[in-house]
Amino acid sequence: MRLLLNWVLSALAVWVVAQVVPGVHVNGAVAALIAALAIGFINATIGALLKIITFPLTLITLGLFWFVINALMLKLASAVVPGFQVHGFIAAFIGAIVLSLVNLLLKAIVMPSKDQR
């Protein structure tokens, strides 16, 4: 049940990003759900591998390079999901930051940690 809720909240975050960030578009709820699934899968596989490989660069940039990797993963997800488009790297970069923040906020509201309960 928690996994399903996490997926729906991620899809809602994708929809919010599409409403806020110019250059990011999603065509309906189904596209947002598929995009959330694709983003999660890409981040868990290719994104994790890239983060391991680029760890020295991430250390040098004090973690800021992870935003670049997240933007690339968002752009990759838009290439494989019909109905989800990200136009340009700047839109992907801003979209990745906003997506992370919105996802964090939604999960903090809906699924509080065990310490807060």
N, C-alpha and C positions, 0 to 999 in steps of 0.2 A: 504494500500500500504506500509506503514511504517513497519507494522508487517511482511509482506512478505520479505521486504528488510533486516530486522533484522534477519530473519530466514536464508536467503541466506548468509549473512555475518557470521553468527555463523557456518554454514556448511563450509564456506571457512576457518574459523579459525580452525575447526576440521581437515580439510585437511592439513593445514599448520603444525599443531601439529603432525600429522602422518608423515609428511616429516622431521620434525626436531628432534623429541624425539624418541630415540630408545626404542622399546617395545610397541609403539602405532602404530596400523595398521588400515587402512580403505580401503575397497575394492570398489572404485568407488564413483561417485558423489551421487548416490542414497543412498548408505550407509552413506555418510557424512551428507546428508540432514536428514535422519532418526535419525542418532546419535545426530545431533544438536537439533532435536525436542525432543528426549528422554532425553537429558541432561537438556534442559530447563524445561521439565515437572518434572523430578526427583528433580531438584534443587528447583522448586517452591513448591513442596509438601513435600517430605521426607527431603530434604535439609533444608528447612525453619524450619521444626519441630525440626530437630537435632540442628540447630543453636540456637533455643530458649532454648532447654533443656541443651545444653552445654555452655550457655552464661557465667556462673561463671568460667568455665575452660578457656574460651576464654579471659575473663578479666585477669585472672592470667597469661596467656601466652602472653598478650598484642596483642591479635588478631591472633597469629600464628596458633592456633588450627583450625581456619577456613580453612587453607590450607589442613589440614588433612581431614576435612569434605568434602571439594571439591574433594579431591583425592578419597575418598570413593564413592562419587556420580558418578565420572567418571568411576570408576571400576564397579559400579552397572549398569551404562548405557551400558558398554561393555558386561555385562552378558545378557542383554535383546535385544540388537540390533545385528542381524546377519550381518556379514561383518565389524564389528567394534570390534577390540580386543585391550585390554590393558593387557600386561604381567607383573605382579608384582606391588607391592605397590609403589616402587620407581619411576617406569615409570608413574604410575597414579599421584603421587605427583608432579613430574616435569611437566607432561602433563597438570595438572590442573593450575599450575602457568603460563605456556606458553600460555595455552588457554585463560586465563584471560587477559594476556598482549596483545596477538594478537587480541582478540575480542575488547579490549579497543582501540587499534591502528586503526583497520579497521573502527570502528564506528566513531572515531574522524575524520578520513579522509573522509568518505562517508557521514556521517550524522553530520555535525558540529552543535554545540549548537546554540541556538537562539542569544546568546551574540556575537558569532563570525560572524553572518550573517549581 
